[in-house]
Amino acid sequence: MTQPPSQQPPQGGFGAPQEPQGTPQPPQGQPPQGQPPQGPPPPAAPPQMPPVPPSQPGYGYPQPPAGQPGYGYPQASGPYAQQPGPYGAQPGPYGQQPGPYGQQQPGPYGGPAQPGHGYPQQQFPGAPVPGGSGGGPFKGKPAVVIGAALAALLVIGGGVFFAVSGGDGDDKKPVAASSSGDTKPSTSPTVDEGDGTGGGREADDDLNAGRKAGEAKVLWLTKNGVDLPRNGADVYGPWIVGDTLVKGMYRSVVGYSVADGKEKWTLPLPADMCAAPGTPTADGKIVIGVESGTTDKADCSELQLIDLNTGKAGWKKSVKKNGAWDLMSDIGLAISGDTVTVGRTGNSSAYRVSDGKELFGKPSGNCQPFAFAGGAKLIAASSCRTSDLDNPQHQVQEIDPLTGKAKWTYTPKRGWEVDKVYSVSPLVVSLTQSEEKKWSILALRENGTLRSQLVGGKEDKFSVDCGHDFAVFGEKLEGCTGVAADANTFYMMTEDDTSGTGRTNKVIAFDLNTGKPKWKAPAPAERTMKPLGTEGGGVLVYLEPSYDKGGAIATIAPTGGSPKVLLQHPDSTTRIENFFSSTTLYAGGRSFVVSTRVSASNDEEEKEQTTMMAFGK
C-alpha cells in the first residue's frame, strides 16, 4: 500500500443489499428454464468508470492458433479476455456496484501465472498489477517483472495469517536483464541469524544492533543464492507445516526451519514450477504444477505430489488433455479435503491427493467450471454457453470434492461474472460486470442463497490486493489479501489516503447478515495496515513498514478502535523489511516477511537479494 496508485477509481457506494429473485438451482449445473434467479441488480446511477481497454493482447503475448476456437476458449469478453475483475472498477466494494462482494478465500491463488515464459503483462487502467501492493485489484506498481506476485494465504481461524504487500522505492525494482551461468538452484542459500550477538554478520552490520526496548528481534534473514533466468522467478507459497516453512521457486521446493531459517530439505524439479494451491491438505501434502519441459513450447501440465513435512516427492502425472484447445491457458490448483482440482479455460479435472487417481473431469452440460477455490469447501465458478458473448452467464456452485456433483448453484444476473472468492467459509464472492464496469461483493448462505450484499459508503474507497491475479487466459478464484472474515464479520481495508503528510488508511468491518458497516478503525498516523485474518473475535492486521518505522503485527478488537501491537518489528531494519513485493505471515508468535519475486539487474545482486526475514521475541 505504499505505492502510488496507477489510477484512482471513482467514489461511490454499493447500494443496499438486494434479495435475489429466486432460489439456488438444483445441482444439474444447467441454466434454469425461463427467468434465472437474479443476482444483485445494477444501481440506479452507476459511477463513471474508465473505459474498458481492448481485450486484444499486446505484442509478444501468446496468440491463439488460427481458426475459430472451440467453446470455452477466451473471447473478447467474459472471464478469459482480461481478468474480469475490477476492470478499472473501484478497488473494493465501493462505487455503488451492484454485484457480489467477496471475502478473502482461505488460500491463495490456485496457481501463479507461469513464470519464465517472458510474456509481458498487459496493462490497463485500474487493473491489478503483478507484485503490486494494496490498493485493491485496481492499483499497484507498474509491472516491471514477468509473472505475478506470489500467492498469499489466509487461513481463517487456522492460526496462520498471510498478507501480500509491495515495497516502495524505485531503487529496489526488479529489472529484466541477462543472467548467465548455471541455472541449477543452490542447495544452501545464505542464512543470517540475527541473534543480537553479532555472530550472523559483521559487528558493524548486526541485524539487531539498533534494536530498541520493546521491539522484536530479527530471528534470521535469508538471501537468494540461486542463479535464475534473466527475468527472475516468482515465489510460490509460503506454507507452514509444523516447524517448517516451505516455498517454491523456479526449479526447486525448499523447506526451512521456522526457528533459525536453515534449510531442512530441498526438492529439485525437472522444469519450472508453474502452479500451486493456496492450502495443503490437513496432513501437509500438496500438489504443484510443473512445466512439461524446459522449452518455450512447454505447458503447465505436470502434477507433482510433495510431502511438505519431509520434502519427499510422491506420485506424478500429466493432466489429461481434453480436446485441441485444452491447456492453452494457465491452470489453477485448489485443494479441498483429499481432492485437488485443476481449473482452466473450458475444462476442469480433479485428482485424489493421496494416490493421484482421477476423480472427475469435465462435466456434461452447457455450463462448465473454469476455476475453483478450496479449503473447508470446494467452490467452483462456471461459465454457461450463450448466444451473446458480451452478455455472459456465470454460476457459483459448491462441489462435492469426491464426485464433482454440485450441491447447489447460485446464478447471478446475466452479465455478471464470478471474479474472486475471498472466503469459502463464510462464503464471500466478488463479481464484476465488465460491460458497465461495475464491481460488487456478496455473502452467500450455506445453502447458496443470498445472505447479504456489502454496502460501501461514498466517503471511502476500498482496496483488495490480488497481486498474483493476472494469468494468461486463465482464471484463479483464490489469492486476494487485505481482507479477512469470521462467521459474521467481513474485514476490508480502504485505499491509501494521501491528503495528509503521509499515507494512511482504515480497516472497515461489515456485518455479513446485513452487509452494512459495523465500525471503521483508522491506522496510526502516517501508517497503513491490512487485515491478515481473525483472532480472538477481532481482526489481525499487519502495520506496514514506512521509511523510518518497522512493520508490526497488531489486533483490532471486535468492537473496533485502535490497533494493539503484538509484535513490533525493529525500526532499524525497516529498509530491509520493506521488500519490493512480499508476503507477511504470522504463526506461533513469529512473523515472517517473504519475498514474492526474485529478480535483479545482474547475477551478483540476484544472489544477494534478501528473500526472507523472521521476527520474534
C-alpha atoms as one frame of an Amber mdcrd trajectory, in Angstrom:
protein
   0.000   0.000   0.000   2.996   2.231  -0.189   2.952   2.691  -3.932   1.271
   5.467  -5.852  -1.948   4.249  -7.406  -1.951   3.559 -11.104  -5.405   5.078
 -11.253  -7.887   6.243  -8.688 -11.310   4.706  -9.139 -14.372   6.853  -8.730
 -16.055   7.058  -5.395 -19.472   5.775  -4.588 -21.421   3.218  -2.604 -22.548
  -0.259  -3.435 -26.185   0.266  -2.735 -28.458  -1.629  -0.412 -28.392  -5.414
  -0.427 -30.968  -6.975  -2.706 -32.619 -10.340  -2.202 -32.275 -12.395  -5.385
 -35.433 -13.173  -7.268 -35.252 -16.885  -6.929 -33.569 -19.661  -5.018 -30.456
 -21.744  -5.537 -30.603 -24.012  -8.547 -30.627 -27.788  -8.290 -27.247 -29.451
  -8.841 -27.571 -30.125 -12.537 -25.118 -27.390 -13.485 -27.546 -26.280 -16.194
 -29.108 -22.848 -16.574 -32.713 -22.936 -15.354 -35.569 -22.761 -17.800 -37.214
 -19.398 -18.037 -36.114 -16.472 -15.914 -32.979 -17.305 -13.861 -32.669 -16.131
 -10.264 -31.393 -12.622 -10.255 -28.199 -11.599  -8.574 -27.621  -8.068  -7.390
 -29.463  -5.627  -9.642 -27.453  -2.765 -11.103 -27.507   0.513  -9.217 -29.730
   3.323 -10.358 -26.795   5.537 -11.238 -23.628   3.564 -11.824 -20.410   5.501
 -11.270 -18.465   6.644 -14.279 -15.538   4.333 -14.777 -12.559   4.423 -17.082
 -13.293   2.792 -20.422 -12.550  -0.903 -20.594  -9.376  -1.414 -22.581  -9.440
  -3.553 -25.681  -9.112  -7.240 -24.959  -6.632  -7.802 -27.760  -3.345  -8.807
 -26.123  -0.310  -6.748 -26.922   2.752  -7.655 -28.929   4.594 -10.625 -27.522
   1.536 -12.040 -25.820   0.699 -15.639 -26.709  -1.609 -15.737 -29.719  -4.294
 -18.366 -30.196  -3.926 -20.758 -33.111  -5.519 -19.840 -36.389  -9.106 -20.789
 -36.893 -12.154 -20.413 -34.782 -11.509 -21.623 -31.224 -13.941 -24.004 -29.642
 -16.390 -23.290 -26.865 -14.762 -22.178 -23.678 -11.768 -20.527 -25.320 -11.198
 -16.923 -24.267 -13.469 -14.481 -26.051 -13.428 -10.719 -26.368 -15.394 -10.557
 -23.171 -16.056 -12.952 -20.389 -13.769 -14.233 -17.703 -10.927 -15.002 -20.022
 -10.231 -11.950 -22.120  -8.865  -9.700 -19.408  -9.282 -10.590 -15.820 -12.949
  -9.928 -15.359 -12.210  -8.427 -12.106 -12.301  -4.922 -11.174 -11.705  -3.657
 -14.673 -10.803  -0.204 -13.588 -13.686  -0.564 -11.221 -13.354   0.508  -7.661
 -10.851  -1.338  -5.607 -13.254  -2.910  -3.397 -16.840  -2.991  -2.636 -17.461
   0.575  -3.443 -18.719   2.722  -6.155 -22.334   1.624  -5.994 -21.579  -1.616
  -7.529 -24.414  -3.922  -7.673 -22.647  -7.143  -7.710 -21.491  -9.557  -5.192
 -18.889  -8.940  -2.682 -16.184 -11.402  -1.924 -14.329 -12.355   1.122 -10.784
 -13.476   1.414 -10.501 -17.042   0.405  -8.539 -19.139   2.785  -5.796 -19.849
   0.496  -4.030 -18.075  -2.238  -4.208 -18.372  -5.902  -4.977 -21.589  -7.351
  -1.616 -21.340  -9.015   0.502 -18.446 -10.110   0.926 -17.334 -13.672   3.543
 -19.357 -15.429   6.905 -17.848 -14.674   9.744 -17.928 -17.104   7.865 -17.530
 -20.366   8.663 -13.863 -20.644   5.169 -12.828 -21.680   4.693  -9.134 -20.965
   1.849  -8.318 -18.646  -1.000  -6.476 -20.289  -1.741  -3.220 -18.532  -4.972
  -1.336 -18.350  -6.367   1.394 -16.106  -7.079   0.310 -12.586  -6.201  -3.320
 -13.249  -4.368  -5.448 -10.727  -0.628  -5.295 -11.277   1.683  -8.227 -10.624
   3.598  -7.595  -7.463   1.518  -4.523  -6.691   0.677  -3.640  -3.162  -2.647
  -2.849  -1.545  -4.914  -0.521  -3.363  -7.049  -3.413  -4.313  -7.108  -5.265
  -7.542  -7.083  -1.948  -9.257  -3.909  -0.260  -8.349  -0.330  -1.059  -7.645
   3.092  -0.723  -9.165   3.591  -0.651 -12.886   4.539  -4.150 -13.961   8.289
  -4.345 -14.346   8.568  -8.083 -13.942   7.151 -11.039 -15.792   4.628 -13.147
 -13.963   2.866 -12.158 -10.785   3.496 -11.834  -7.108   3.311 -14.988  -5.071
   0.086 -16.466  -3.887  -0.616 -15.328  -0.390  -2.690 -17.277   2.023  -5.261
 -16.557   4.661  -6.341 -19.477   6.794  -9.374 -18.193   8.652  -9.252 -19.284
  12.261  -6.357 -21.621  11.488  -3.604 -19.745  13.284  -1.578 -18.868  10.174
  -2.159 -15.471   8.604  -0.765 -14.002   5.384  -0.736 -10.666   3.618   0.817
  -9.652   0.329   2.489  -6.276   0.050   4.566  -4.293  -2.384   7.582  -2.377
  -1.213   8.336   1.187  -2.128  11.309   2.774  -3.680  12.375   2.591  -7.287
  15.847   1.561  -6.217  14.513  -1.895  -5.448  12.595  -2.566  -8.654  13.358
  -5.914 -10.260  14.856  -5.397 -13.678  14.751  -7.815 -16.585  18.371  -8.323
 -17.621  20.670 -11.056 -18.789  21.726 -13.620 -16.221  24.453 -16.013 -17.230
  25.833 -19.076 -15.625  24.430 -22.267 -14.180  20.690 -22.147 -13.560  20.608
 -25.001 -11.061  19.269 -23.966  -7.663  21.809 -23.588  -4.921  21.277 -26.051
  -2.100  22.156 -23.645   0.670  21.059 -20.012   0.489  22.814 -17.713   2.905
  21.251 -17.626   6.374  21.999 -14.704   8.676  20.926 -15.400  12.233  20.070
 -12.073  13.845  20.555 -13.088  17.446  21.911  -9.745  18.601  25.402 -11.099
  19.294  26.930 -10.055  16.007  27.588 -13.682  15.062  25.383 -13.578  11.990
  27.054 -10.579  10.306  29.924  -8.229  10.756  29.897  -6.422  14.095  29.026
  -3.121  12.464  26.198  -4.688  10.473  24.353  -6.803  13.037  20.634  -7.010
  12.369  19.753  -6.381  15.997  22.418  -3.790  16.788  19.918  -0.936  16.611
  17.023  -2.747  18.295  15.197  -0.651  20.909  13.440  -1.770  24.073  10.108
  -3.427  23.318  10.997  -4.241  19.728  11.113  -7.803  18.449  14.372  -9.448
  17.433  15.275 -10.290  13.895  15.466 -14.061  14.308  17.025 -14.741  10.920
  17.354 -13.489   7.360  17.987 -15.413   4.139  19.425 -14.332   0.806  18.608
 -15.842  -2.550  21.780 -17.678  -3.555  20.088 -19.071  -6.694  21.149 -18.146
 -10.228  17.872 -17.534 -12.061  16.914 -16.930 -15.684  17.235 -13.341 -16.865
  13.636 -12.438 -15.985  13.885 -13.762 -12.444  11.269 -16.033 -10.900   8.028
 -15.946  -8.933   7.824 -17.499  -5.485   5.068 -19.964  -4.580   3.778 -20.376
  -1.052   4.864 -19.972   1.636   3.196 -22.744   3.587   3.872 -23.518   7.250
   3.624 -27.154   8.290   4.653 -27.816  11.890   8.080 -26.258  12.385   8.797
 -25.954   8.665   8.226 -23.022   6.320   8.067 -24.129   2.683   8.279 -22.140
  -0.524   8.821 -22.978  -4.175  10.694 -21.034  -6.831  11.954 -21.778 -10.296
  13.083 -25.430 -10.248  13.010 -26.360  -6.582  10.818 -26.502  -3.490  12.606
 -25.877  -0.179  11.668 -26.361   3.471  13.199 -24.064   6.120  13.242 -24.250
   9.897  10.962 -21.575  11.330  13.314 -21.297  14.313  16.594 -20.465  12.563
  15.846 -20.257   8.824  18.194 -23.098   7.912  17.272 -25.495   5.138  15.673
 -28.730   6.294  15.198 -30.197   2.824  15.341 -29.340  -0.872  13.395 -31.000
  -3.681  14.795 -30.280  -7.176  12.259 -30.087 -10.032  12.901 -31.105 -13.660
  11.408 -27.871 -15.025   9.888 -24.597 -13.838   7.255 -24.639 -11.132   4.143
 -23.068 -12.645   1.152 -23.521 -10.293   0.316 -24.183  -6.656  -2.792 -24.222
  -4.473  -3.248 -21.887  -1.550  -3.564 -24.542   1.120  -2.123 -28.038   1.582
  -4.051 -30.995   2.969  -4.537 -31.340   6.715  -1.532 -33.697   6.907   0.778
 -31.381   4.965   0.578 -32.773   1.412   0.421 -30.519  -1.632   0.163 -30.951
  -5.392   2.024 -28.438  -7.544   2.140 -27.758 -11.275   5.414 -28.194 -13.164
   6.114 -27.305 -16.787   6.152 -30.218 -19.232   9.624 -29.265 -20.418  12.200
 -26.508 -20.495  11.442 -25.069 -23.939   9.047 -22.295 -24.952   6.608 -24.954
 -26.150   6.172 -26.436 -22.676   2.836 -26.075 -20.899   1.847 -26.267 -17.245
   0.513 -29.815 -17.330   2.596 -31.945 -14.939   1.265 -32.548 -11.433   3.633
 -33.461  -8.597   2.687 -34.538  -5.064   5.013 -33.309  -2.300   5.003 -34.043
   1.430   5.786 -30.644   2.949   6.846 -32.265   6.222   9.718 -34.214   4.678
  10.234 -32.835   1.171   9.628 -36.277  -0.329   8.078 -36.423  -3.795   5.085
 -38.681  -4.310   3.084 -39.510  -7.436   3.485 -37.565 -10.637   1.169 -37.457
 -13.621   0.221 -35.379 -16.616  -3.100 -33.563 -16.810  -5.158 -35.356 -19.403
  -5.700 -33.081 -22.376  -9.366 -32.789 -23.302  -9.502 -31.565 -26.882  -7.215
 -29.477 -29.083  -7.894 -26.262 -27.196  -7.215 -27.643 -23.726  -4.197 -26.449
 -21.705  -3.910 -23.329 -23.850  -4.450 -21.306 -20.668  -2.798 -21.175 -17.276
  -4.101 -23.695 -14.788  -5.355 -23.008 -11.286  -4.956 -25.573  -8.497  -7.111
 -25.796  -5.375  -7.229 -28.394  -2.592 -10.253 -29.365  -0.522 -10.036 -32.453
   1.663  -8.251 -35.185  -0.301  -9.082 -33.614  -3.684  -7.003 -31.323  -5.871
  -8.791 -29.589  -8.745  -7.233 -28.341 -11.956  -9.189 -25.436 -13.408  -8.540
 -23.845 -16.776 -10.420 -22.259 -19.652 -13.248 -24.516 -20.833 -12.054 -27.607
 -18.929 -11.549 -28.953 -15.442 -10.398 -32.117 -13.725  -9.815 -33.418 -10.214
  -7.497 -35.968  -8.641  -7.195 -37.675  -5.282  -4.265 -36.147  -3.432  -3.355
 -39.346  -1.596  -2.804 -41.528  -4.680  -3.295 -39.401  -7.809  -6.403 -41.223
  -9.019  -8.590 -39.081 -11.287 -11.898 -38.441  -9.514 -13.844 -36.452 -12.083
 -13.370 -34.412 -15.223 -15.251 -32.025 -17.429 -18.981 -32.401 -16.678 -21.625
 -32.768 -19.348 -23.987 -29.901 -19.987 -23.994 -26.325 -21.113 -22.174 -24.896
 -18.065 -18.519 -25.672 -17.396 -16.373 -24.924 -14.314 -13.286 -22.873 -15.135
 -11.866 -22.130 -11.675 -12.058 -23.414  -8.107 -11.463 -22.201  -4.552 -10.501
 -24.760  -1.916 -10.294 -25.102   1.825 -13.166 -26.158   4.082 -15.405 -26.342
   0.985 -14.848 -26.693  -2.730 -16.361 -23.755  -4.617 -16.495 -23.582  -8.410
 -17.072 -20.743 -10.857 -18.787 -21.907 -14.045 -19.464 -20.280 -17.392 -22.521
 -21.202 -19.457 -22.670 -21.168 -23.234 -24.768 -18.264 -24.504 -25.533 -16.782
 -27.904 -24.252 -13.377 -26.786 -20.577 -13.313 -25.837 -20.959  -9.785 -24.496
 -23.632 -10.896 -22.045 -22.151 -13.925 -20.222 -23.931 -16.218 -17.789 -21.919
 -17.391 -14.795 -22.705 -19.607 -11.826 -21.308 -20.185  -8.341 -21.501 -23.762
  -7.072 -20.467 -25.798  -4.080 -18.960 -29.007  -5.441 -18.755 -32.425  -3.789
 -14.975 -32.998  -3.801 -15.420 -36.750  -4.251 -17.883 -36.817  -7.140 -17.748
 -33.378  -8.732 -21.520 -33.018  -8.404 -22.936 -29.630  -7.494 -24.607 -29.428
  -4.072 -26.254 -26.144  -5.018 -25.992 -23.487  -7.718 -26.304 -19.731  -7.382
 -26.961 -17.927 -10.658 -26.273 -14.186 -10.723 -27.950 -11.900 -13.196 -26.768
 -12.174 -16.806 -23.713 -10.089 -17.496 -22.188 -10.585 -14.030 -19.001 -12.655
 -13.942 -17.546 -14.513 -10.966 -14.250 -12.782 -10.239 -12.860 -13.990  -6.909
 -13.778 -15.957  -3.812 -12.492 -14.076  -0.783 -13.623 -16.708   1.725 -15.197
 -20.146   1.386 -16.462 -20.303   4.965 -18.272 -17.985   5.331 -18.719 -17.767
   1.580 -17.971 -14.329   0.169 -17.753 -13.828  -3.592 -16.632 -10.942  -5.795
 -18.427 -10.374  -9.095 -17.853  -7.898 -11.863 -19.925  -6.532 -14.719 -17.485
  -5.656 -17.456 -19.985  -4.109 -19.866 -20.951  -1.409 -17.374 -17.693  -1.637
 -15.404 -19.227  -2.461 -12.037 -17.985  -4.493  -9.112 -19.811  -5.953  -6.134
 -19.378  -8.390  -3.238 -21.951 -10.891  -1.991 -22.138 -13.171   1.030 -23.958
 -16.471   0.419 -25.532 -18.787   2.971 -24.635 -22.448   3.480 -27.381 -23.440
   1.017 -26.260 -20.987  -1.655 -28.923 -18.338  -1.154 -28.032 -14.676  -0.868
 -27.095 -13.650   2.668 -26.195 -10.013   2.008 -24.568  -7.574  -0.350 -21.896
  -5.341   1.099 -22.838  -1.678   1.280 -19.976   0.787   0.935 -20.019   4.460
   1.758 -19.286   7.271  -0.652 -16.530   8.689   1.531 -14.379   5.523   1.397
 -12.765   3.639  -1.450 -11.919   0.047  -0.686  -8.897  -1.958  -1.591  -8.230
  -5.634  -2.209  -4.768  -6.933  -3.016  -4.897  -9.536  -5.774  -1.282  -9.061
  -6.761  -0.920 -12.503  -8.301  -4.083 -12.027 -10.222  -3.075 -11.881 -13.861
  -2.795 -15.102 -15.823  -2.509 -15.969 -19.485  -6.140 -16.580 -20.444  -6.587
 -18.224 -17.061  -8.687 -17.551 -14.001  -7.940 -18.030 -10.323 -10.567 -17.663
  -7.641  -8.140 -17.729  -4.718  -5.374 -15.351  -3.863  -6.586 -11.946  -2.701
  -5.318 -10.455   0.538  -6.199  -7.385   2.534  -9.490  -8.976   3.579 -10.471
 -11.324   6.405 -13.629 -12.938   7.753 -15.148 -14.742  10.681 -18.643 -16.206
  10.986 -20.487 -12.889  10.971 -17.999 -10.176  10.023 -16.028  -9.301   6.907
 -12.995  -7.021   7.196 -11.649  -4.894   4.387  -9.034  -2.165   4.051  -9.511
   1.155   2.323  -7.244   2.689  -0.244  -4.413   4.843   0.994  -5.358   8.395
   1.890  -2.585  10.721   0.716  -4.264  14.015   1.590  -2.213  14.489   4.749
   1.504  14.484   5.463   1.810  10.745   4.885  -0.127   7.746   3.638  -2.727
   6.212   5.900  -5.854   4.088   5.609  -8.589   2.319   7.582  -9.925  -1.166
   8.189 -13.714  -1.424   7.989 -15.790  -4.257   9.427 -19.012  -5.320   7.647
 -21.898  -7.253   9.155 -22.337 -10.294   6.919 -26.008 -10.584   7.855 -26.883
  -7.070   6.713 -23.970  -6.048   4.509 -23.684  -2.771   6.424 -20.513  -1.418
   8.075 -20.165  -2.119  11.812 -17.160   0.099  12.501 -14.162   1.828  10.971
 -10.703   1.690  12.529  -8.064   4.173  11.321  -4.410   3.174  11.079  -1.895
   5.098  13.197  -0.775   8.438  11.755   1.212   8.117   8.527   0.857   4.305
   8.577  -1.129   1.818   6.516  -2.463  -1.548   7.596  -4.102  -4.584   6.047
  -6.130  -7.460   7.510  -4.356 -10.819   7.839  -7.038 -12.941   9.476  -9.207
 -13.185  12.555  -8.173 -13.957  16.090  -9.999 -13.880  19.421 -13.126 -12.362
  17.907 -11.171  -9.473  16.390  -9.074  -8.966  13.297  -5.325  -9.455  12.977
  -3.587  -6.778  10.898  -0.146  -6.052   9.512   1.042  -2.477  10.044   3.200
  -1.990   7.004   6.701  -0.519   7.383   7.319   3.097   6.472  10.592   4.788
   5.599  11.536   5.115   9.277   9.223   2.729  11.123   9.343  -1.054  11.187
   6.292  -3.129  10.445   4.191  -4.696  13.187   1.603  -7.377  13.842  -1.438
  -5.986  15.682  -5.040  -6.771  16.533  -8.215  -4.711  16.404 -10.912  -5.542
  18.969 -14.302  -6.955  17.901 -15.776  -3.510  18.582 -13.142  -1.619  16.579
 -10.792   1.034  17.921  -7.048   1.487  17.592  -4.832  -1.477  16.704  -2.999
  -3.095  19.618   0.541  -4.133  18.694   1.501  -7.748  19.386   4.918  -7.784
  17.720   6.788  -4.596  16.785   9.496  -5.106  14.188  12.693  -3.056  14.698
  12.787   0.392  13.164  16.459  -0.161  12.343  15.687  -2.874   9.766  12.716
  -1.223   8.094  14.537  -0.771   4.793  15.272  -4.483   4.625  11.734  -5.409
   5.665  10.207  -3.141   3.052  10.655  -5.567   0.154   9.631  -4.594  -3.351
   6.929  -7.269  -3.174   6.336  -9.598  -0.249   4.051 -11.815   1.765   3.811
 -11.327   5.521   2.562 -14.158   7.689   2.155 -14.660  11.404   2.249 -18.029
  13.173   3.322 -19.286  16.580   4.195 -15.810  17.849   6.632 -15.239  14.976
   6.205 -13.086  11.886   7.789 -13.849   8.531   8.297 -11.494   5.602   8.845
 -13.462   2.392   9.744 -12.011  -0.993   7.245 -12.969  -3.689   9.515 -12.267
  -6.629  13.274 -12.608  -7.057  14.852 -10.592  -9.842  17.799  -8.228 -10.198
  19.899  -6.462 -12.802  22.843  -8.860 -12.560  23.854 -12.203 -11.089  25.618
 -10.766  -8.055  22.663  -8.621  -6.981  20.309 -11.503  -7.700  22.139 -13.899
  -5.395  22.423 -11.266  -2.652  18.736 -10.315  -2.734  17.062 -10.724   0.644
  14.298 -13.313   0.331  13.013 -13.855   3.888  13.094 -12.241   7.328  11.752
 -13.649  10.586  10.887 -11.692  13.751  10.109 -12.842  17.267  10.531 -12.058
  20.943
